[in-house]
Amino acid sequence: MTILGIDPGLATVGFGVISSDGRSLRPVEYGVITTPAGTPLPRRLSMIYHDVQEVIAAFRPDAIALEELFFYHNVTTAIDVAQARGVALIAAANAVTDSQLFEYTPMQVKLAVCGYGHADKLQVQQMVKTLLHLDDIIRPDDAADACAIAICHANTGMNGAQYTIR
């Protein structure tokens, strides 16, 4: 099974593609989609939408998992990230069926990857490195987070919140 994890953001969207046979995990590809600061918001959202579509088309995942947003102290940032997450979600929804699209909270991701729902960022990165049999921690952080989301989906037996796409 090929799983695409997406860590949504406006400036940087992390993506991680992993393969799981039910016993072991291996990395396929990971990276980030970036949008330049100063670019008008509609253009940045369009860039995210099209780049997420390209990642999906390139790797044809069996499942796509996105991280749910958690509360930000900066409302403006939260709104921008929510919009970016929305366009990534639309790109995913247009590419797969409702049985292939899932979402996980940050706590669910940490619990599935580290066994502890309050693990810090470094613990998650170290476990991603270990679980994917990598020599180094994945950089940038957004790509590592996306791989953690994909690993969460693989490790939870696909028990994430499933979307109903109409």
Rosetta blueprint (number, residue, H / E / L):
1 M L
2 T E
3 I E
4 L E
5 G E
6 I E
7 D E
8 P L
9 G L
10 L L
11 A L
12 T E
13 V E
14 G E
15 F E
16 G E
17 V E
18 I E
19 S E
20 S E
21 D L
22 G L
23 R L
24 S L
25 L E
26 R E
27 P E
28 V E
29 E E
30 Y E
31 G E
32 V E
33 I E
34 T E
35 T L
36 P L
37 A L
38 G L
39 T L
40 P L
41 L H
42 P H
43 R H
44 R H
45 L H
46 S H
47 M H
48 I H
49 Y H
50 H H
51 D H
52 V H
53 Q H
54 E H
55 V H
56 I H
57 A H
58 A H
59 F H
60 R L
61 P L
62 D L
63 A E
64 I E
65 A E
66 L E
67 E E
68 E L
69 L L
70 F L
71 F L
72 Y L
73 H L
74 N L
75 V H
76 T H
77 T H
78 A H
79 I H
80 D H
81 V H
82 A H
83 Q H
84 A H
85 R H
86 G H
87 V H
88 A H
89 L H
90 I H
91 A H
92 A H
93 A H
94 N H
95 A H
96 V L
97 T L
98 D H
99 S H
100 Q H
101 L E
102 F E
103 E E
104 Y E
105 T L
106 P H
107 M H
108 Q H
109 V H
110 K H
111 L H
112 A H
113 V H
114 C H
115 G L
116 Y L
117 G L
118 H L
119 A L
120 D L
121 K H
122 L H
123 Q H
124 V H
125 Q H
126 Q H
127 M H
128 V H
129 K H
130 T H
131 L H
132 L L
133 H L
134 L L
135 D L
136 D L
137 I L
138 I L
139 R L
140 P L
141 D H
142 D H
143 A H
144 A H
145 D H
146 A H
147 C H
148 A H
149 I H
150 A H
151 I H
152 C H
153 H H
154 A H
155 N H
156 T L
157 G L
158 M L
159 N L
160 G L
161 A E
162 Q E
163 Y L
164 T L
165 I L
166 R L
